[in-house]
């Protein structure tokens, strides 16, 4: 899927989401946040693979630090949802 196709699908999903009740939206957001926390070990493992690939491709440490996730960063993301 291209970025353009993904954008088109996201826009369509946003239109559908706007039709949902606030309580339904809030429940979905709580579930997303819970899922991030519950799956943090798997997310961190996959992120470590991404960091390793970045190093292999010559991405410097400053940039890879921006990519690196930690439990704290995942928790912050979940809180931001």
C-alpha positions as CSV (number, residue, x, y, z in Angstrom):
1,X,0.0,0.0,0.0
2,X,1.4,3.4,-0.9
3,X,1.4,6.4,1.4
4,X,-1.3,8.0,-0.9
5,X,-3.5,5.0,-0.5
6,X,-3.0,4.9,3.2
7,X,-3.9,8.6,3.4
8,X,-7.1,8.0,1.4
9,X,-8.1,5.2,3.7
10,X,-7.3,7.2,6.8
11,X,-9.5,10.1,5.5
12,X,-12.4,7.7,4.9
13,X,-12.0,6.2,8.3
14,X,-12.0,9.7,9.9
15,X,-15.3,10.5,8.2
16,X,-16.8,7.2,9.6
17,X,-15.3,7.8,13.0
18,X,-16.9,11.3,13.2
19,X,-20.3,9.6,13.1
20,X,-19.6,7.6,16.2
21,X,-20.9,8.5,19.7
22,X,-18.3,10.1,22.0
23,X,-18.6,7.2,24.4
24,X,-17.7,4.8,21.6
25,X,-14.7,6.9,20.6
26,X,-13.5,7.1,24.2
27,X,-13.8,3.4,24.7
28,X,-11.8,2.7,21.5
29,X,-9.1,5.1,22.7
30,X,-8.9,3.5,26.1
31,X,-8.6,0.1,24.4
32,X,-5.8,1.4,22.2
33,X,-3.9,2.7,25.2
34,X,-4.4,-0.5,27.1
35,X,-3.2,-2.5,24.0
36,X,0.0,-0.4,23.8
37,X,0.8,-1.1,27.4
38,X,-0.1,-4.8,27.2
39,X,2.0,-5.3,24.1
40,X,4.9,-3.2,25.1
41,X,7.4,-6.2,25.2
42,X,6.6,-7.1,21.6
43,X,6.7,-3.4,20.6
44,X,10.1,-3.0,22.2
45,X,11.5,-6.1,20.6
46,X,10.4,-5.0,17.1
47,X,11.7,-1.5,17.8
48,X,15.1,-3.0,18.7
49,X,15.2,-4.6,15.3
50,X,14.4,-1.3,13.7
51,X,17.2,0.4,15.7
52,X,19.7,-2.3,14.6
53,X,18.6,-1.8,10.9
54,X,19.1,1.9,11.3
55,X,22.6,1.4,12.6
56,X,23.4,-1.0,9.7
57,X,22.2,1.7,7.3
58,X,24.5,4.3,8.8
59,X,21.9,6.3,10.7
60,X,23.7,8.2,13.5
61,X,23.0,7.7,17.2
62,X,21.2,11.0,17.5
63,X,18.6,9.9,15.0
64,X,18.3,6.4,16.3
65,X,17.7,7.8,19.8
66,X,14.7,9.5,18.3
67,X,13.4,6.1,17.0
68,X,14.2,4.2,20.2
69,X,11.2,3.3,22.4
70,X,11.3,2.5,26.1
71,X,8.7,1.5,28.6
72,X,8.5,5.1,29.6
73,X,8.0,6.3,26.0
74,X,5.3,3.7,25.3
75,X,3.5,4.8,28.5
76,X,3.7,8.4,27.4
77,X,2.3,7.5,24.0
78,X,-0.5,5.5,25.7
79,X,-1.3,8.5,27.9
80,X,-1.4,10.7,24.9
81,X,-4.0,8.5,23.2
